[in-house]
């Protein structure tokens, strides 16, 4: 049986664990400008400051592998300790299958859609020189309605584009991005 990994425990940029009931001053506080009431504020997930992984993707399209250089992974501010523990074990080269999104879309997303709580890991280009390659991969995934999947030690990594997320979190610093969810054997 597979379930989406998510614990509701936040990691601060120093990778220490804090319970949701504690105030975490290391995380940015964001909310909609129209929500001035303290009670209506929602703190959206964001990538932590420090990269947890750097490497490349080897993407299998069903015919051949394509090496895509220059990726960094950042744990979400809403990810649990299990996500961090799995991410630090990512190999330098992630072997990913490019599949139709409908083949790997979690059932829990069908009911209510993904939210910022669904984001375990953010993927960004490591350096500016890799942005074109990154943007091409994102564009191909959007136009083909595709997702990426890797089988790791204790989990399955599913990578989607941010256009699958609600509008307030569909861009980071004005750009579409890649995000990952982990499904673990529970």
C-alpha distance (Angstrom), angle and dihedral (degrees) to the residues before:
residue distance angle dihedral
X1 . . .
X2 3.79 . .
X3 3.76 126.8 .
X4 3.78 133.1 177.7
X5 3.79 109.5 -99.7
X6 3.78 111.6 -123.7
X7 3.76 129.0 137.0
X8 3.77 107.4 171.4
X9 3.81 92.0 -124.6
X10 3.77 113.9 128.2
X11 3.78 126.6 -139.2
X12 3.78 118.2 -148.4
X13 3.81 120.5 -146.0
X14 3.81 90.2 -90.7
X15 3.83 88.7 58.0
X16 3.76 96.7 -117.6
X17 3.77 119.3 142.5
X18 3.77 121.5 -114.5
X19 3.74 127.6 179.5
X20 3.84 117.3 -118.3
X21 3.79 90.2 -114.5
X22 3.81 91.7 62.1
X23 3.78 120.5 83.5
X24 3.79 111.0 -114.3
X25 3.82 109.5 -153.7
X26 3.82 92.0 -179.5
X27 3.80 92.4 68.7
X28 3.80 121.8 80.0
X29 3.78 115.0 -111.9
X30 3.80 112.8 -135.8
X31 3.75 132.4 173.9
X32 3.76 141.4 156.7
X33 3.82 113.7 -79.7
X34 3.81 89.5 -127.3
X35 3.81 91.6 57.1
X36 3.77 102.7 78.1
X37 3.79 93.6 151.0
X38 3.81 112.7 99.5
X39 3.82 90.2 -138.7
X40 3.82 95.2 55.2
X41 3.80 96.1 50.4
X42 3.79 119.0 117.8
X43 3.78 120.1 -161.7
X44 3.80 106.7 -146.8
X45 3.78 123.4 -146.1
X46 3.78 116.3 -99.9
X47 3.79 133.8 179.8
X48 3.78 114.8 -91.8
X49 3.79 116.2 -111.8
X50 3.80 97.8 -110.5
X51 3.78 123.3 64.9
X52 3.81 113.1 -121.5
X53 3.81 95.8 -164.0
X54 3.78 140.1 16.4
X55 3.76 127.6 -171.4
X56 3.75 144.6 88.6
X57 3.77 139.4 -64.7
X58 3.80 121.5 -125.5
X59 3.78 100.1 -158.7
X60 3.81 118.3 -160.5
X61 3.80 112.0 -155.3
X62 3.80 96.5 -175.5
X63 3.79 93.0 -90.1
X64 3.78 108.3 45.1
X65 3.79 143.7 -3.5
X66 3.79 119.1 -105.2
X67 3.80 118.6 -161.0
X68 3.80 112.8 -137.6
X69 3.81 111.6 -169.5
X70 3.76 133.2 -154.9
X71 3.79 113.0 38.1
X72 3.79 131.1 153.0
X73 3.79 125.6 -169.5
X74 3.79 124.8 -148.6
X75 3.79 124.4 -168.7
X76 3.80 115.2 -123.7
X77 3.78 118.9 -109.3
X78 3.83 86.5 -123.2
X79 3.80 96.9 48.5
X80 3.76 122.4 115.2
X81 3.78 129.9 -123.6
X82 3.83 91.0 -97.6
X83 3.81 89.8 62.4
X84 3.80 91.3 52.1
X85 3.81 91.5 47.2
X86 3.80 91.6 52.0
X87 3.82 95.5 42.8
X88 3.81 94.8 54.0
X89 3.81 87.1 59.0
X90 3.82 95.7 54.5
X91 3.82 108.9 128.1
X92 3.83 117.3 -120.6
X93 3.81 88.1 -106.2
X94 3.81 117.4 46.2
X95 3.79 110.7 -155.0
X96 3.78 105.4 -147.5
X97 3.78 132.9 -177.3
X98 3.81 115.0 -141.8
X99 3.79 106.2 -140.1
X100 3.77 139.8 164.2
X101 3.77 106.2 -81.2
X102 3.81 90.4 -128.4
X103 3.84 89.1 64.0
X104 3.81 94.4 60.3
X105 3.82 104.7 22.9
X106 3.83 105.9 128.0
X107 3.80 116.1 -116.2
X108 3.80 89.8 -128.2
X109 3.82 88.4 63.2
X110 3.81 91.5 53.3
X111 3.79 91.5 63.1
X112 3.80 101.9 45.9
X113 3.79 106.1 -3.5
X114 3.78 126.0 -119.1
X115 3.80 120.1 -61.2
X116 3.78 135.1 -173.6
X117 3.81 86.2 -82.4
X118 3.83 87.1 64.5
X119 3.81 93.6 61.3
X120 3.79 112.0 98.4
X121 3.80 98.4 162.4
X122 3.79 137.1 14.4
X123 3.82 120.1 -147.8
X124 3.81 121.3 -153.6
X125 3.80 135.8 163.9
X126 3.80 111.7 -86.8
X127 3.80 95.0 -138.3
X128 3.79 135.9 12.8
X129 3.80 90.2 -107.4
X130 3.84 88.4 66.6
X131 3.82 95.9 51.3
X132 3.82 93.7 93.6
X133 3.81 92.2 53.2
X134 3.81 90.3 45.5
X135 3.82 92.4 48.6
X136 3.81 90.9 49.5
X137 3.81 91.4 52.8
X138 3.82 91.1 48.0
X139 3.82 91.1 47.9
X140 3.83 92.0 49.2
X141 3.80 90.8 49.9
X142 3.81 92.3 49.5
X143 3.80 96.9 45.7
X144 3.81 93.6 44.1
X145 3.83 94.4 41.3
X146 3.80 87.4 -123.9
X147 3.79 139.1 157.1
X148 3.78 135.1 -167.4
X149 3.80 125.9 -124.9
X150 3.80 133.6 -169.7
X151 3.77 130.3 177.3
X152 3.78 110.2 -137.8
X153 3.80 135.0 176.7
X154 3.79 101.5 -70.3
X155 3.78 101.1 -4.2
X156 3.76 149.6 42.3
X157 3.80 114.6 -119.2
X158 3.80 115.8 -145.8
X159 3.81 118.1 -170.0
X160 3.81 123.7 -162.6
X161 3.79 136.5 168.2
X162 3.76 120.2 -100.3
X163 3.81 90.9 -115.5
X164 3.82 85.1 80.5
X165 3.82 89.2 64.9
X166 3.81 128.6 80.1
X167 3.81 115.0 -79.9
X168 3.83 98.0 -103.0
X169 3.82 90.5 60.5
X170 3.81 100.9 30.5
X171 3.81 92.4 100.7
X172 3.78 133.8 44.7
X173 3.79 114.7 -158.7
X174 3.80 86.8 -13.0
X175 3.81 96.1 -54.6
X176 3.78 136.3 105.3
X177 3.80 109.8 -114.8
X178 3.80 143.3 -174.9
X179 3.78 120.7 -105.9
X180 3.77 132.7 -177.1
X181 3.77 137.1 -144.4
X182 3.79 122.9 -163.5
X183 3.77 123.2 -139.7
X184 3.75 111.6 -164.2
X185 3.77 132.7 -168.1
X186 3.79 103.2 -107.2
